[in-house]
Amino acid sequence: IVDKINSSIGQDPNAVNIIGVLDIYGFESFKVN
């Protein structure tokens, strides 16, 4: 999941929205870990 998001950063304008949704659900913990 993290790799998919990282590969989308700077390429997909929706990447920001995806990160925002993950943040809402608290999945940002996976990015940190």
C-alpha positions as a Markdown table, in Angstrom:
| # | Residue | x | y | z |
|---|---|---|---|---|
| 1 | Ile | 0.0 | 0.0 | 0.0 |
| 2 | Val | 2.7 | 2.5 | 1.0 |
| 3 | Asp | 4.7 | 1.7 | -2.2 |
| 4 | Lys | 1.6 | 2.3 | -4.3 |
| 5 | Ile | 1.0 | 5.6 | -2.7 |
| 6 | Asn | 4.7 | 6.6 | -3.0 |
| 7 | Ser | 4.7 | 5.7 | -6.7 |
| 8 | Ser | 1.6 | 7.9 | -7.1 |
| 9 | Ile | 3.1 | 10.9 | -5.5 |
| 10 | Gly | 4.1 | 13.5 | -8.1 |
| 11 | Gln | 2.3 | 11.6 | -10.8 |
| 12 | Asp | -1.3 | 11.4 | -9.8 |
| 13 | Pro | -3.0 | 14.6 | -8.8 |
| 14 | Asn | -5.4 | 12.5 | -6.7 |
| 15 | Ala | -2.5 | 11.2 | -4.6 |
| 16 | Val | -3.1 | 14.1 | -2.2 |
| 17 | Asn | -6.7 | 13.0 | -1.8 |
| 18 | Ile | -5.6 | 9.4 | -1.2 |
| 19 | Ile | -3.2 | 10.5 | 1.5 |
| 20 | Gly | -5.9 | 12.6 | 3.0 |
| 21 | Val | -8.3 | 9.7 | 3.2 |
| 22 | Leu | -5.6 | 7.5 | 4.7 |
| 23 | Asp | -5.0 | 10.2 | 7.3 |
| 24 | Ile | -8.7 | 10.3 | 8.1 |
| 25 | Tyr | -8.8 | 6.6 | 8.8 |
| 26 | Gly | -5.4 | 6.7 | 10.7 |
| 27 | Phe | -3.6 | 4.6 | 8.1 |
| 28 | Glu | -0.8 | 7.2 | 8.2 |
| 29 | Ser | 0.6 | 5.0 | 11.0 |
| 30 | Phe | 1.6 | 2.5 | 8.3 |
| 31 | Lys | 3.5 | 5.1 | 6.4 |
| 32 | Val | 5.4 | 6.1 | 9.6 |
| 33 | Asn | 6.2 | 2.5 | 10.4 |
